[in-house]
Amino acid sequence: MHVRSGAPQPGATHVTLLTEGTYPHSHGGVSVWCDQLVQGMPDIAFRIMAVTGNGREPLAWELPPQVAEVVSVPMWGATPPGSPPRGRRARRLTAAYERFLAALLDPAEEEGFGPALYELAAAARDGLLSPALRSDEAVRVLAGVWNRPGLEVREARPTLHDAVTATSLLEHALRPLAAEPPRAGVAHAVSGGIAVLPGLAALHEHGVPLLLTEHGVYLRERYLSYRGAPYRWPVKAVLLGFFRLLAGETYRRAALITPGNRYNRLWEEQGGADPALIRTVYNGVDPAAFPAAGPEPAGPVLSWAGRVDPIKDLETLIRAFALVRERVPAAVLRLFGGTPRGGEAYRERCEELARSLGLGGAVTFEGRVDDIRDAYAAGSVVMLSSISEGFPFTLIEAMSCGRATVSTDVGGVREAVGETGLVVPPRDPRAMAEAALTLLADPARRAAMGEAARLRVIEQFTLRQTVDTFRAIYHELAAGRPAHSVPGSVPDTAVPAAVAAGTGARSVAG
């Protein structure tokens, strides 16, 4: 669905941003990053293809004139139009779908994933794929594939209900294939996964170069989310097989991969990316827009900013704060950030946890704040408790504001913080509490860390560096020239030893 139309600048380089659940329909770190690129490049003609929920989401951002078009690609909502194929076309589509499923479930068949995916893409744009996947035949095909002798998934005794569930989830996940892919310019996927599907189709059919930027590792986050998903193992095997092979296809076919941190490189190389085509481009902020926050609050305050979401692991933060209160009874925890639709139950769970720990009014959920700088200024120490991150904006913004931080050792956090904050293992309330207590007890150390953090941002993580680097990449790819030597990106000739020895290597091995 087209929700906005404008006019691109004559002669401008054309870039199609491919997003999922973020820009321009919601707030959050990735959306901030997209808006920075778009606002910072009036010389680039942008188009946005946004994978959304039902296609009726309003725009959350004011878009500049160089955004020519926003196309919403709904995954849910109304059933897509079309009718099942018949005759020879039906037999061809069924055979392609069978090869597709075999690749997801049988390691010996994985090479068939790409060719099958592009056959499904062609059928999707003819209005045939979604109706075909809603048919009894699609369920029958899956039941036949995962009951083949020798497959591990067969040992889990998949049921008819499993087949119906997995087929339905795949039908929704593949809906972006029905969108008309870009025919020219550069396709820039700002995450892995489902958002990449139109970009892969554009590359396969029109030779449009694909640029991939991963902030968090999409595949890792799917593994995390499916651990607690209410599906039996056969369903998870199908969906995780799809996400794993989709990641591999994307890594192998992208013209350039620009992760927001070096930690992601471990996953991308494991997935098949050419190391020569990986270049780290860190997120940046404008230090003038995030000046030193000034005096700390009068009492001991821990502050947190972000969206209320399980991946932010507020439960660990609340448990850590309970330990802090045992030694600093006057301490307060202030949580700033909105709750995305569907996340209300998680927020209620966190609120109930705080009550059950006897924290009463010492933990406050303050919702979205008009000026995010107020959230950082509100704390003596700014906390980050996530179990997965890329290169988090909230962290470098807090650093730019001159606040000392305590963060979990995930994604690019250690790269961002350096020696200017304390980093603790994820899911470890006691370690987090000890770090917070250490800083609360030492005002001079907090001040020194805050000053060093702001200087680190000014020297390494400015918005101008980020925008200039991506502008150069866009021009190089649009001109058909290799972008692996673009100035401004970090030449990842080696993974830092601290990263390889830390959570990154353990996560990949796991």
Protein Blocks (a to p, Z undefined) as FASTA:
>chain_A
ZZbdcdddehiacdddddehiafkbgcjklmmmmmmmmmmmmbccddddddfkopaccfb
dcdfklmbdcdddfbljddeddddehjllmmmmmmmmmmmmmmmmmklmmmmmmmmmmmm
mmmmnopmmmmmmpmklmmmmmmmmmgghiaklmnopafklmmmmmmmmmmmmmmmmpcc
dfehjdddfbehjllmmmmmmmmmnopacddddfbdfklmmmmmmmmpccdfklmmmmmm
mmmmmmmmmmmmpmbdcdfbfklmmmmmmnopafklgccddddddfklmccebjadfbdc
dddeddddfklommlmmmmmmmmmmmmmmbccddeddddehilmmmmmmmmmmmmnonmj
mbccebjafblmlmmmmpmbdcdfbfbdcbdfklmmmmmnopacddddehjllmmnmmmb
ccddehilklmmmmmmmmmmmmklmmmmmmmmmmmmmmmmcfklmmmmmmmmmmmmmnop
afklgghiacdfbccfklmmmmmlmmmmZZ
